Amino acid sequence: MSELLEQDISCPYCGEVIDVVVEVLDESQEYIEDCQVCCRPIVFNIDVAFDGSTLVQVRSENDTY
């Protein structure tokens, strides 16, 4: 099962709020997409909880957990 989720995120580089559409799969995923404003790479972490809720987190490539 996959669905599209529209989400507002804040770019970790320029701070601009941008509207993105992410594909939500049955498992957690991580991918990189360029900011629509400053063109720098944003790392997206998409986590799906057992109850079906989705958490979208973004960070710069240089950030660590």
Biopython code that builds the backbone (N, CA, C, O; Angstrom):
import numpy as np
from Bio.PDB.StructureBuilder import StructureBuilder

atoms = [
    (1, "MET", "N", (0.842, -1.179, 0.000)),
    (1, "MET", "CA", (0.000, 0.000, 0.000)),
    (1, "MET", "C", (0.889, 1.245, 0.000)),
    (1, "MET", "O", (1.828, 1.346, 0.790)),
    (2, "SER", "N", (0.595, 2.159, -0.864)),
    (2, "SER", "CA", (1.306, 3.432, -0.830)),
    (2, "SER", "C", (0.302, 4.546, -1.058)),
    (2, "SER", "O", (-0.681, 4.386, -1.781)),
    (3, "GLU", "N", (0.568, 5.654, -0.437)),
    (3, "GLU", "CA", (-0.300, 6.817, -0.590)),
    (3, "GLU", "C", (0.576, 8.052, -0.668)),
    (3, "GLU", "O", (1.738, 8.032, -0.262)),
    (4, "LEU", "N", (0.015, 9.117, -1.189)),
    (4, "LEU", "CA", (0.739, 10.378, -1.273)),
    (4, "LEU", "C", (0.279, 11.282, -0.143)),
    (4, "LEU", "O", (-0.917, 11.410, 0.123)),
    (5, "LEU", "N", (1.240, 11.905, 0.515)),
    (5, "LEU", "CA", (0.969, 12.784, 1.645)),
    (5, "LEU", "C", (1.564, 14.151, 1.346)),
    (5, "LEU", "O", (2.760, 14.268, 1.082)),
    (6, "GLU", "N", (0.729, 15.184, 1.389)),
    (6, "GLU", "CA", (1.214, 16.550, 1.196)),
    (6, "GLU", "C", (1.605, 17.114, 2.553)),
    (6, "GLU", "O", (0.836, 17.033, 3.511)),
    (7, "GLN", "N", (2.803, 17.686, 2.632)),
    (7, "GLN", "CA", (3.351, 18.128, 3.914)),
    (7, "GLN", "C", (4.101, 19.441, 3.727)),
    (7, "GLN", "O", (4.808, 19.615, 2.735)),
    (8, "ASP", "N", (3.953, 20.362, 4.669)),
    (8, "ASP", "CA", (4.774, 21.571, 4.701)),
    (8, "ASP", "C", (5.982, 21.288, 5.583)),
    (8, "ASP", "O", (5.840, 20.844, 6.722)),
    (9, "ILE", "N", (7.176, 21.549, 5.046)),
    (9, "ILE", "CA", (8.403, 21.355, 5.820)),
    (9, "ILE", "C", (9.230, 22.625, 5.758)),
    (9, "ILE", "O", (9.042, 23.458, 4.872)),
    (10, "SER", "N", (10.137, 22.766, 6.695)),
    (10, "SER", "CA", (11.050, 23.907, 6.715)),
    (10, "SER", "C", (12.427, 23.414, 6.281)),
    (10, "SER", "O", (12.961, 22.467, 6.859)),
    (11, "CYS", "N", (12.999, 24.052, 5.269)),
    (11, "CYS", "CA", (14.319, 23.652, 4.776)),
    (11, "CYS", "C", (15.350, 23.839, 5.886)),
    (11, "CYS", "O", (15.410, 24.909, 6.492)),
    (12, "PRO", "N", (16.169, 22.812, 6.164)),
    (12, "PRO", "CA", (17.180, 22.938, 7.216)),
    (12, "PRO", "C", (18.320, 23.888, 6.850)),
    (12, "PRO", "O", (19.126, 24.235, 7.714)),
    (13, "TYR", "N", (18.404, 24.309, 5.607)),
    (13, "TYR", "CA", (19.460, 25.224, 5.162)),
    (13, "TYR", "C", (18.979, 26.671, 5.134)),
    (13, "TYR", "O", (19.535, 27.529, 5.819)),
    (14, "CYS", "N", (17.933, 26.942, 4.332)),
    (14, "CYS", "CA", (17.501, 28.330, 4.135)),
    (14, "CYS", "C", (16.330, 28.717, 5.033)),
    (14, "CYS", "O", (16.011, 29.900, 5.143)),
    (15, "GLY", "N", (15.676, 27.736, 5.684)),
    (15, "GLY", "CA", (14.580, 28.017, 6.596)),
    (15, "GLY", "C", (13.245, 28.279, 5.921)),
    (15, "GLY", "O", (12.239, 28.492, 6.599)),
    (16, "GLU", "N", (13.223, 28.265, 4.601)),
    (16, "GLU", "CA", (11.990, 28.524, 3.861)),
    (16, "GLU", "C", (11.018, 27.363, 4.050)),
    (16, "GLU", "O", (11.422, 26.201, 4.025)),
    (17, "VAL", "N", (9.740, 27.677, 4.239)),
    (17, "VAL", "CA", (8.713, 26.643, 4.337)),
    (17, "VAL", "C", (8.296, 26.272, 2.919)),
    (17, "VAL", "O", (7.879, 27.127, 2.138)),
    (18, "ILE", "N", (8.413, 24.990, 2.598)),
    (18, "ILE", "CA", (8.051, 24.523, 1.268)),
    (18, "ILE", "C", (7.043, 23.389, 1.372)),
    (18, "ILE", "O", (7.004, 22.664, 2.366)),
    (19, "ASP", "N", (6.236, 23.248, 0.344)),
    (19, "ASP", "CA", (5.213, 22.218, 0.271)),
    (19, "ASP", "C", (5.778, 21.049, -0.524)),
    (19, "ASP", "O", (6.204, 21.224, -1.666)),
    (20, "VAL", "N", (5.785, 19.862, 0.066)),
    (20, "VAL", "CA", (6.299, 18.677, -0.616)),
    (20, "VAL", "C", (5.239, 17.582, -0.594)),
    (20, "VAL", "O", (4.357, 17.566, 0.265)),
    (21, "VAL", "N", (5.340, 16.684, -1.540)),
    (21, "VAL", "CA", (4.480, 15.507, -1.583)),
    (21, "VAL", "C", (5.386, 14.298, -1.415)),
    (21, "VAL", "O", (6.314, 14.092, -2.197)),
    (22, "VAL", "N", (5.110, 13.500, -0.388)),
    (22, "VAL", "CA", (5.916, 12.306, -0.130)),
    (22, "VAL", "C", (5.067, 11.066, -0.343)),
    (22, "VAL", "O", (3.866, 11.063, -0.073)),
    (23, "GLU", "N", (5.706, 10.016, -0.829)),
    (23, "GLU", "CA", (5.028, 8.744, -1.004)),
    (23, "GLU", "C", (5.208, 7.930, 0.269)),
    (23, "GLU", "O", (6.334, 7.649, 0.680)),
    (24, "VAL", "N", (4.112, 7.557, 0.882)),
    (24, "VAL", "CA", (4.144, 6.796, 2.129)),
    (24, "VAL", "C", (3.989, 5.318, 1.795)),
    (24, "VAL", "O", (2.976, 4.897, 1.236)),
    (25, "LEU", "N", (5.003, 4.540, 2.145)),
    (25, "LEU", "CA", (4.976, 3.095, 1.934)),
    (25, "LEU", "C", (4.670, 2.406, 3.258)),
    (25, "LEU", "O", (4.478, 3.070, 4.277)),
    (26, "ASP", "N", (4.624, 1.088, 3.245)),
    (26, "ASP", "CA", (4.317, 0.336, 4.465)),
    (26, "ASP", "C", (5.471, 0.316, 5.457)),
    (26, "ASP", "O", (5.267, 0.019, 6.634)),
    (27, "GLU", "N", (6.684, 0.629, 4.999)),
    (27, "GLU", "CA", (7.829, 0.628, 5.899)),
    (27, "GLU", "C", (8.475, 2.009, 5.930)),
    (27, "GLU", "O", (8.177, 2.868, 5.101)),
    (28, "SER", "N", (9.355, 2.203, 6.892)),
    (28, "SER", "CA", (10.078, 3.469, 6.998)),
    (28, "SER", "C", (11.027, 3.612, 5.814)),
    (28, "SER", "O", (11.479, 2.624, 5.235)),
    (29, "GLN", "N", (11.316, 4.854, 5.468)),
    (29, "GLN", "CA", (12.206, 5.095, 4.336)),
    (29, "GLN", "C", (12.995, 6.376, 4.541)),
    (29, "GLN", "O", (12.623, 7.232, 5.344)),
    (30, "GLU", "N", (14.086, 6.492, 3.803)),
    (30, "GLU", "CA", (14.909, 7.694, 3.824)),
    (30, "GLU", "C", (15.320, 7.988, 2.393)),
    (30, "GLU", "O", (15.735, 7.088, 1.662)),
    (31, "TYR", "N", (15.207, 9.247, 1.993)),
    (31, "TYR", "CA", (15.655, 9.643, 0.663)),
    (31, "TYR", "C", (16.049, 11.107, 0.676)),
    (31, "TYR", "O", (15.776, 11.823, 1.639)),
    (32, "ILE", "N", (16.696, 11.551, -0.400)),
    (32, "ILE", "CA", (17.182, 12.926, -0.515)),
    (32, "ILE", "C", (16.457, 13.621, -1.656)),
    (32, "ILE", "O", (16.303, 13.068, -2.746)),
    (33, "GLU", "N", (16.015, 14.846, -1.384)),
    (33, "GLU", "CA", (15.352, 15.672, -2.391)),
    (33, "GLU", "C", (15.875, 17.095, -2.232)),
    (33, "GLU", "O", (16.050, 17.565, -1.108)),
    (34, "ASP", "N", (16.122, 17.777, -3.329)),
    (34, "ASP", "CA", (16.639, 19.145, -3.273)),
    (34, "ASP", "C", (15.556, 20.137, -2.869)),
    (34, "ASP", "O", (14.395, 19.992, -3.253)),
    (35, "CYS", "N", (15.942, 21.150, -2.090)),
    (35, "CYS", "CA", (15.045, 22.234, -1.706)),
    (35, "CYS", "C", (14.613, 22.981, -2.966)),
    (35, "CYS", "O", (15.433, 23.238, -3.848)),
    (36, "GLN", "N", (13.339, 23.326, -3.050)),
    (36, "GLN", "CA", (12.800, 24.043, -4.202)),
    (36, "GLN", "C", (13.267, 25.488, -4.238)),
    (36, "GLN", "O", (13.158, 26.141, -5.276)),
    (37, "VAL", "N", (13.790, 26.007, -3.118)),
    (37, "VAL", "CA", (14.215, 27.406, -3.041)),
    (37, "VAL", "C", (15.726, 27.536, -3.194)),
    (37, "VAL", "O", (16.198, 28.251, -4.078)),
    (38, "CYS", "N", (16.495, 26.847, -2.335)),
    (38, "CYS", "CA", (17.956, 27.019, -2.344)),
    (38, "CYS", "C", (18.701, 25.888, -3.055)),
    (38, "CYS", "O", (19.919, 25.957, -3.217)),
    (39, "CYS", "N", (17.982, 24.853, -3.478)),
    (39, "CYS", "CA", (18.539, 23.722, -4.253)),
    (39, "CYS", "C", (19.540, 22.867, -3.483)),
    (39, "CYS", "O", (20.275, 22.093, -4.096)),
    (40, "ARG", "N", (19.589, 22.985, -2.161)),
    (40, "ARG", "CA", (20.491, 22.138, -1.369)),
    (40, "ARG", "C", (19.770, 20.841, -1.003)),
    (40, "ARG", "O", (18.543, 20.821, -0.918)),
    (41, "PRO", "N", (20.519, 19.761, -0.785)),
    (41, "PRO", "CA", (19.906, 18.449, -0.553)),
    (41, "PRO", "C", (19.317, 18.308, 0.857)),
    (41, "PRO", "O", (20.003, 18.534, 1.855)),
    (42, "ILE", "N", (18.056, 17.937, 0.917)),
    (42, "ILE", "CA", (17.355, 17.700, 2.182)),
    (42, "ILE", "C", (17.166, 16.193, 2.338)),
    (42, "ILE", "O", (16.704, 15.521, 1.416)),
    (43, "VAL", "N", (17.526, 15.667, 3.510)),
    (43, "VAL", "CA", (17.318, 14.251, 3.803)),
    (43, "VAL", "C", (15.941, 14.102, 4.450)),
    (43, "VAL", "O", (15.662, 14.713, 5.481)),
    (44, "PHE", "N", (15.094, 13.292, 3.838)),
    (44, "PHE", "CA", (13.753, 13.022, 4.351)),
    (44, "PHE", "C", (13.748, 11.667, 5.036)),
    (44, "PHE", "O", (14.237, 10.685, 4.477)),
    (45, "ASN", "N", (13.198, 11.608, 6.245)),
    (45, "ASN", "CA", (12.949, 10.356, 6.949)),
    (45, "ASN", "C", (11.444, 10.229, 7.112)),
    (45, "ASN", "O", (10.805, 11.079, 7.731)),
    (46, "ILE", "N", (10.882, 9.168, 6.556)),
    (46, "ILE", "CA", (9.447, 8.916, 6.636)),
    (46, "ILE", "C", (9.258, 7.677, 7.498)),
    (46, "ILE", "O", (9.706, 6.588, 7.138)),
    (47, "ASP", "N", (8.595, 7.842, 8.635)),
    (47, "ASP", "CA", (8.336, 6.727, 9.543)),
    (47, "ASP", "C", (6.839, 6.487, 9.642)),
    (47, "ASP", "O", (6.051, 7.422, 9.787)),
    (48, "VAL", "N", (6.464, 5.218, 9.561)),
    (48, "VAL", "CA", (5.065, 4.828, 9.688)),
    (48, "VAL", "C", (4.918, 4.047, 10.987)),
    (48, "VAL", "O", (5.583, 3.030, 11.183)),
    (49, "ALA", "N", (4.047, 4.525, 11.875)),
    (49, "ALA", "CA", (3.823, 3.873, 13.168)),
    (49, "ALA", "C", (2.861, 2.693, 13.000)),
    (49, "ALA", "O", (2.214, 2.547, 11.963)),
    (50, "PHE", "N", (2.780, 1.863, 14.028)),
    (50, "PHE", "CA", (1.884, 0.705, 13.993)),
    (50, "PHE", "C", (0.427, 1.105, 13.825)),
    (50, "PHE", "O", (-0.364, 0.357, 13.251)),
    (51, "ASP", "N", (0.068, 2.294, 14.328)),
    (51, "ASP", "CA", (-1.321, 2.744, 14.211)),
    (51, "ASP", "C", (-1.619, 3.385, 12.854)),
    (51, "ASP", "O", (-2.735, 3.846, 12.618)),
    (52, "GLY", "N", (-0.620, 3.416, 11.958)),
    (52, "GLY", "CA", (-0.823, 3.961, 10.621)),
    (52, "GLY", "C", (-0.477, 5.426, 10.468)),
    (52, "GLY", "O", (-0.507, 5.954, 9.356)),
    (53, "SER", "N", (-0.146, 6.099, 11.573)),
    (53, "SER", "CA", (0.219, 7.514, 11.479)),
    (53, "SER", "C", (1.603, 7.647, 10.843)),
    (53, "SER", "O", (2.444, 6.755, 10.953)),
    (54, "THR", "N", (1.815, 8.773, 10.182)),
    (54, "THR", "CA", (3.061, 9.008, 9.452)),
    (54, "THR", "C", (3.792, 10.200, 10.032)),
    (54, "THR", "O", (3.184, 11.236, 10.300)),
    (55, "LEU", "N", (5.099, 10.059, 10.229)),
    (55, "LEU", "CA", (5.947, 11.132, 10.723)),
    (55, "LEU", "C", (6.978, 11.455, 9.650)),
    (55, "LEU", "O", (7.717, 10.578, 9.203)),
    (56, "VAL", "N", (7.022, 12.730, 9.236)),
    (56, "VAL", "CA", (7.989, 13.187, 8.249)),
    (56, "VAL", "C", (8.988, 14.089, 8.962)),
    (56, "VAL", "O", (8.612, 15.110, 9.537)),
    (57, "GLN", "N", (10.266, 13.708, 8.924)),
    (57, "GLN", "CA", (11.331, 14.512, 9.513)),
    (57, "GLN", "C", (12.337, 14.845, 8.424)),
    (57, "GLN", "O", (12.616, 14.026, 7.548)),
    (58, "VAL", "N", (12.886, 16.069, 8.489)),
    (58, "VAL", "CA", (13.896, 16.478, 7.514)),
    (58, "VAL", "C", (15.137, 16.961, 8.243)),
    (58, "VAL", "O", (15.068, 17.446, 9.372)),
    (59, "ARG", "N", (16.283, 16.819, 7.567)),
    (59, "ARG", "CA", (17.549, 17.284, 8.126)),
    (59, "ARG", "C", (18.500, 17.568, 6.973)),
    (59, "ARG", "O", (18.263, 17.162, 5.835)),
    (60, "SER", "N", (19.578, 18.274, 7.290)),
    (60, "SER", "CA", (20.610, 18.509, 6.281)),
    (60, "SER", "C", (21.473, 17.258, 6.163)),
    (60, "SER", "O", (21.432, 16.390, 7.035)),
    (61, "GLU", "N", (22.244, 17.163, 5.104)),
    (61, "GLU", "CA", (23.118, 16.000, 4.918)),
    (61, "GLU", "C", (24.177, 15.901, 6.001)),
    (61, "GLU", "O", (24.646, 14.804, 6.305)),
    (62, "ASN", "N", (24.561, 17.024, 6.588)),
    (62, "ASN", "CA", (25.629, 17.046, 7.584)),
    (62, "ASN", "C", (25.153, 16.736, 8.995)),
    (62, "ASN", "O", (25.972, 16.456, 9.869)),
    (63, "ASP", "N", (23.840, 16.781, 9.237)),
    (63, "ASP", "CA", (23.306, 16.479, 10.562)),
    (63, "ASP", "C", (23.399, 14.986, 10.829)),
    (63, "ASP", "O", (23.275, 14.167, 9.919)),
    (64, "THR", "N", (23.622, 14.647, 12.098)),
    (64, "THR", "CA", (23.632, 13.250, 12.506)),
    (64, "THR", "C", (22.544, 13.051, 13.540)),
    (64, "THR", "O", (22.024, 14.014, 14.105)),
    (65, "TYR", "N", (22.206, 11.807, 13.781)),
    (65, "TYR", "CA", (21.170, 11.506, 14.773)),
    (65, "TYR", "C", (21.743, 11.545, 16.153)),
    (65, "TYR", "O", (21.025, 11.317, 17.127)),
]
sb = StructureBuilder()
sb.init_structure("model")
sb.init_model(0)
sb.init_chain("A")
sb.init_seg("    ")
for serial, (resi, resn, name, xyz) in enumerate(atoms, 1):
    if name == "N":
        sb.init_residue(resn, " ", resi, " ")
    sb.init_atom(name, np.array(xyz, "f"), 0.0, 1.0, " ", f" {name:<3s}", serial, name[0])
structure = sb.get_structure()
